[in-house]
Amino acid sequence: MLLSVRGKYWGILLATLILAGGLVFVQLSPFFTFREAELRGPRAQNLSDVTNQWMRGGVNIFRLDRSSLVRTMLARQDIASVSLTMAFPGAIRAEVNHYAPVALVLADSLYGLDCHSRLIPYDSAWEALDLPVITGLVCRRLFTVPDDLRTADVVEGLMQTRQEMPELYRQIAEIDFSDSLCVSIYLTTGAERFTAVSADFASQLAKLDAVRNSVSRSDGGCYDLQYDGVVIRER
């Protein structure tokens, strides 16, 4: 019985030593040094200097601070997203810039508008999406927010509507910023024009949805959504 207990003890001790030795080996062996980065995406090439800098440090891939590396990548203004995976023994793979537009912007060219209200490059893959088109905005540089301060409120309202009333979101054809006081909203169905202010934009879209589903609604005319508890129809 005593020999059996001793045998189990030495077996556990040996397994522990092997495990500890393996952990030390993978963390100290040059075989697992970070030496290769595979970058994929439309703007992946912009990150080569970042990954080269990390590789020059000779970091072991098991000790690589992946969160810090991702934050360094995202600090670049033209990088919207990073998906990082490890490829042993000494490589990483990074997929970057899966932009998710909330709306399109038609100005001197066609752009996207992301959840941070930034202008992003247009992607032909978005043609399959039902996205509102924003007009009347002055657009300057990519990856910046348009000067019109109403943009962020409208984007926030669109995001909430996309989540809570997806059918309505898909039917918003255009949001026109040309008027300095209000925005005009047009649907893919009907000939009505709806006017709203940017503040609390989602609530005004909810009122628009009620008007859209009203049996007394008639084509044409303008509906003012900006007043609390009431919708004013102008002929």
C-alpha positions, 0 to 999 in steps of 0.5 A: 500500500505504501509503495502504491502511494509513493508511486502515485506521488512520484507520478504526479510530481513527474507530470507537474515537472513536465508541465512546468518545463513545457510552460517555461519552454514555450515562453522562453524558446526563440521558436515561438518568437513573434516574427510574422504578421499576415494582414488582410483587409482594404487598409491592412497595408497601413499597419505594416509599420505597427506590426514590424515595430512589435516584431523587432522587439522579439516578443514571445507570441505567448507573452504578446499583449494582444489587447495593447497591439489591437489598441495600437492598431485602432489608434490609426484614424483609418482603421475601424476594426481589428480581428486578431488571431494567433497562428503558431508558432510565431505568427498572427493574422489580423483582419481589419476594416470591416466597416458597418455603415449606418447610412450612405452619404451622397455629396461630391461622391458616395460615402458611408457613415459609420456608428461614430458618424465618421465618413468612411470609404464606399464599398460596393458590397453595401449595394445589397443593403437597404441603407438610408441616403443622407444628402445636403451634408458638406463632406471634407475628409474621410474618417472625420465627422461632418461639420453639421452638428446634427449628424451625430444625433441623426446617426444615433436615432437611425441606429436605435430605429434599426434595432427597434423598428428594422422595417421602418429603417429599411424604408427610409430612402433619404434624409436631407440636411439642406435646411439649417433648422430641420431635416426632411425624410422621404420613404421608399413608399409614398410621396410624403415628406416628413420634417424633424429636428435632430434632437431625439430623432428616434422618437420622431421616427417612431411618430413617422412610423405611426403616420405611415401605418395610419389608415387615414394617411393620404399620399402627398403633403408634409408631416411635421414630427418635431412637436411633442405628442402631435404630428402636424400635416401641412398641405 
